[in-house]
Each structure stands twice: as C-alpha cells, then as structure tokens.
Amino acid sequence: MAQPERPLSPFMQYRWQYTNTTSILHRITGILLSLCFFVLVYWLAAAAGGPEQYGRALACIGSPLGQLVLFGGLFSFCYHLLNGIRHLFFDAGYGFELAVARKTGWAVGIGSVVMAVVLWVFVGMTLGGAA
Amino acid sequence: MSLRSPLGRVLGLGSAKGGSGHWYSQRITAVALVILGLWFVASLLMLGHGAPHESVVAWLRSPFSAVMALLLIVVGAYHAQLGLQVVFEDYVGDKGTRVVVLVAIKFALVVAALIGVLAVLRLAFGAQA
C-alpha cells in the first residue's frame, strides 16, 4: 500500500530565497562566533600567562590558518552584528514589509562584507604576522 | 477575551511551558553585545601594531576595560549558549543526543568563560606588572 502524502517540513519545500539565506547565515556566523569565543579566551589566558606564552599565542594567531580563522571571525562578527540589529528591529515590529526587509537584507549582506574588509586592514595589522 | 487560563496568565506560561524567558534573555544580551562587541573591536584597534604584550597588560589594568572585558565574556558566553541551544534543538532530532549536546555546550562555555574571567582578573590585579 502506498504511503499517503505527508506534509513536508518548510525547509524541504520552500524555494531558495534571500530570506532563508540571511537566516541561515545568521545561524552559521553565530556558531562561528561561539567558536571564536574560545580563541578569545585562549588569547586572554595567554596574556595573563606572561610574555612568553603570549608570544606563542600570537604566533599561532599570526599563522596563515590563524589569520583565516581571524578573518572568518571578523566577518561573522560584522554580519551577526548588523543582521542582529535588523532582527531587533523586526522584534520591535519594524521593517517587516517585504520590500523593506529585502532592502535591509541586502544592506546587511553588502555592509558586513565592506565592514569586515575595512576592519581587516586594521585588525590584520594589529593581530597580524608581527608575532 | 483571552483564551489563557488565569493560572497560565499569572505564571506567564504558554502551551510550551516556557521559552519567553529564553527569547527575552537572547534579545537583552544581544543589545548588550552590540555595545560590548563594538567596544572590543575598537579596543583591539587601539592595541597597536602586533598587539604587544605590554599594550594588552596596560589595557586591562584600566578598571573600565577590565569590567567591559568581564561583561563581554559573561554576556557573550550566555548569548552563545542561548543561540546554540536554539540551533541544536532545531537540527538534532534524537532526544538523547540532543540533551548530551546541549549539556556539553553549557559545560564548555561555562569552563571557557571562567578561564577568561580569571585571566582578565589576573591582568586587572597586576599579575603581569
């Protein structure tokens, strides 16, 4: 006997569009930022441990992999910050009209890339290869 | 006319028995983290080229910076826990696995936050004078 048609979860049937993209990116950047929290703690603990330990931590952060993580963290910070503010406005009841939400969604996407690149020029200099 | 029972109204609980507190905490911590996050990035920029150890020590010797750093660690860990909980509740179907994952996240974040707090306090009280 054939299985009767069952309703599907929304994520199985909705077409891909900007709304689920901004939402899933918010979750992904949130997870990445949670991981970066451990890097922050490592950096602080190393600083408290003394110059030698701190130097080793900086060398680790200054390595190509460390720099990649740092840039990922920086972009995640920018995106999660801007989109988070957008969501706080949603929660307060503003900006929910489709046209407005679409515009702010694009603004957040482009704004976070620009913000991350601009900050990277400086943060990369701060926590860059000068270990 | 409200369909909620008088007891339900008093307790502030809907059919899910909870969640409004979680939702509200997530927003409050988000607002705080807007300020704390921007402060942290600005602080990083002011540490200067290569973020030398002396700059970090001097930075956290200031009571204002130390309090802000402590807030960032505590509020950040709390916000991360709330957010990760929502994500893992959505995607981990098996109840046993879900409970294990959620408890592991809480443990890891509490341990990391305490290490961070201790580090900031050591620097604030001049362990590296």
Interface residues (C-beta under 8 A of the other chain):
Chain A: R27 G30 I31 L33 S34 F37 F38 L40 V41 L44 A45 A47 A48 G50 P51 Y54 G55 L58 F77 L81 G84 I85 H87 L88 D91 L119 F122 V123 M125 T126 L127 G128 A130 A131
Chain B: R27 A30 V31 L33 V34 G37 L38 V41 L44 L45 L47 G48 H49 G50 A51 H53 V56 V57 L60 A69 I73 G76 A77 A80 G83 L84 V87 A108 L109 A112 A113 I115 G116 L118 A119 V120 R122 L123 A127 Q128
